[in-house]
Structure formats: C-alpha cells, structure tokens
Amino acid sequence: MKKLGFCMALLLTLGASAEQMRRLGDWDVHYVLIPTTFLNSDIASGYQITRGRDRALLNISVISSDGVPVPAEIYGASTNLLGQQQSLDFIEVREGSAIYYLATIKHTDRETLRIDVTITPPDQIPQVLEFQQQVFWERE
C-alpha cells in the first residue's frame, strides 16, 4: 500500500475547515493546531510524532501569491495563561511539491495557549504569526 502523505492524511482527518490562514507580507501562512491523537499511529510514528492526549501538533505552511509552497525559517514559542513558556522545535517535511513545518506542544486539559511564531520566507523579511487557542484532552 502506498504511503499516504501527511498533509493529505491531516486533511482527510480534519476536513479543510479546521485549517486557518493569515496573509503575512507577500505570503499566505496556513496553520492548524490539533491533538496528536487525531493522527493515525502509523502516520505519527513515520514522522516521529509522539501521540498523547497531552500533546498538540502545530502544522505551518508558507505559500507564495501564485500558490507555490516555499521554504522558510520558522521558530517560536507557546505560552500558557500562567506565563509558562515552551519553545517550539519545528521539523521541515517535504512531500512532492508540498513543504510544511511541524512542532509538538505539551499541554494540560482545557489550557489556553498563545502561539508566537517568527517566519522568515525567501524574501528574508521576518513575519510574526500570533494566535491563541484552547486545547483539550481527548476523552476516552
């Protein structure tokens, strides 16, 4: 059986409506923060993602104005409402023409996270993506 690409598996799991997008400079930045338990265990292990109810996965893609994925330097942090911060260690994944960046975030149940990510696309002008999202432990 052919390996199903990560992006395709993610879209099939969530539906396109879960993804968010922001225009930063000349770039469209697509991002989604989901529980790692949404991922099939084979897909998660193939990308060395630890699944757990206390972990979320942040997926970011940078797209040019003509719809082409572009490489970028990405780093950032997640901060909860108590001010506890954890750095985000992104890995770059390339599948065909797709390029995306993945980082896992450890969290408690019903925790609100503030995500701050600096993205430096090919034009070398750093852009900042900021958003806030509440995360939950999946009930068994």
N, C-alpha and C positions, 0 to 999 in steps of 0.2 A: 504494500500500500504506500502510495506517495505521501511524503511528509507534508502536512498542511501548514502553510505559512502562519507565523504568529499573528500578524495583522488580520489575516482572513479569519483565523480562529477566534480572535478577540471580537471582531465584528459579528460573527455568527453567534457568539455567546451573548453579546450585549445588545446588538442592534445599533444602527448608526446614530440613533438619537442620544445615546449616552455620551458621545464624544462632544467636546467643546472646542471652539476655535476663537482665536484672537488675532487681529491684524497688528503686527509689531513691525514698524518701519515698512519695508517693502515685502515683508514675509507674512504668510499665514502660518500661525503656530497652532497645530491641533494637539489637544491633550485630553487625557482621561485618567481618572484615579478610581481604581476598582479593587475590591477584595481579591487577594490572591486565590482564595477558594473558588472563585469563578472560573479559574483556569483548569483545564484538564491536567491531571497529574503528569502524563507523558509530555505534554507541551511545556509545563513548568520545569520539569527536570531537564528537558532538552535545552532550556535557556538558563539553567542553573538558578531558577527562582524558587525560593523556599516558600511553600504554601503554608498558610496558617490563618486561623481566624483573627489573629492579632497583627496581620500584615496586609498592607495595601500595595498595589503596583501602580506606579505613575508611568504613563507612556506618552512621549512627546515626539511629534514630527514637525519638521520645518519645510514648508512648501513655497516655491517661488511663485511669482504672479502668473506665470504660464503653466502652473500645475505640476512642476517638476520637483521631486524631493531633493533637498540639498543637505550636505553635511554641515554640522555646526559643533561648536564647543559649548557644552552645557554643564553647568554646575549650580548647586543651590542647597537649600535647607528647608526643613519642615519645623514649624514651631507650634506647640500646643498653647492653650489659653493660660497655662501656668508659666509660660516662658521657657519651657524645656525645649531645647533645640537638638535636632539631629541632622547631620549633613547627608546629602543625597549623592550616592555614588552611582552615576549613570554608566550603563554599558551601551555601546552602539551596536545595533543589529541591522544587517543589510540582507534583504531577500529580493533578488531580482533588482528592479529599479527602486524599491522601497527602502527608505532609511528611517529608523526610529531609535529612540533612546529610552531605556528602561531603568527605573530605580525602585527599590522597595522601601517601604516606610513602616516601622513598627508603631503600633498604636493601642490604646485601650478602647473599651466599648463606649460608643457614643461620644467619642472625642472629636473636638473641632480642631482641624489643622489649618494653619496658614502656610501656604507654599510660596516660596520666593525662589525663582529660577532665573539665572542670567544666561542668555542665549547669544552666542556670537556666531552669526551666519557668515557666509563667504564675503560679504562686503565689509567685514571686520568692525561693524558698528554694534556694540553690545546692546541688547534689548532685554527688558525685565518683564517676566511673566509672573504676576501675583494673583493668587486666588485663595479662597477659603472654602473648605468642605468638611462636613461632618462625616465621620466614618463609624461603622458599626461592626460588631462581631456577628457573623452569620450564625443563626440559631440552628442547632442540630435536630 
